[in-house]
Amino acid sequence: MDDILDFFDNYGSVGLGFLSFIESSFFPIPPDVMLIPMALANPEQALWLATIVSVASVFGGMFGYLIGSYAGRPLLERWVSQEQIQKIQRLFRRYGGWAVAIAGFSPFPYKIFTISAGVFRINKVTFIFASAVSRAARFFIEALVIIAIGEKAISLLENYFGLITIGICVVIAVVVWLYKRYSK
């Protein structure tokens, strides 16, 4: 893994953007592992780096969507029953935008959701909007934490970022649920 990260690191912000692009569609290493050290090394560049990662991630997600649209369904049908596929498809049609947003913000594998969004053909505008908001929120929060507390950010982000993002997602889900329930 270190050799792979060194490869991307040799290309600086371009390597960071490329890593972010491919991670959103098929690559296993998240861009956070490069964004955090690069932002710590140059805190004045942290917001710019977050912008690069966010934009590249959304474009990578769109590529993942295309992968799902063209190749995902046959692969899925090979391993999952038609009944299960239809069940997942109904859930994706109902909650697809939310699923993409949660995956984009949280530690869940975003690439699985980008490909699945293509397989189940969720609305492209919804997909792009959910991706842009969630990915930008994730990477800008990391950058802002680094700007605010410097080196202490490593411990906070490594130990608690996943828990914090899941907590935020749960709070948002509860607020949306309460709003829908009591606004009628």
PEUR-V860683 format. One record per helix or strand. SS is the DSSP state (helix for helix, strand for strand). FROM is the first residue (numbers start at 0). TO is the last residue. If there is no record, write none. Layout:
ss=SS from=FROM to=TO
ss=SS from=FROM to=TO
//
This chain:
ss=helix from=1 to=8
ss=helix from=11 to=22
ss=helix from=31 to=40
ss=helix from=42 to=78
ss=helix from=81 to=104
ss=helix from=109 to=118
ss=helix from=123 to=148
ss=helix from=151 to=181
//
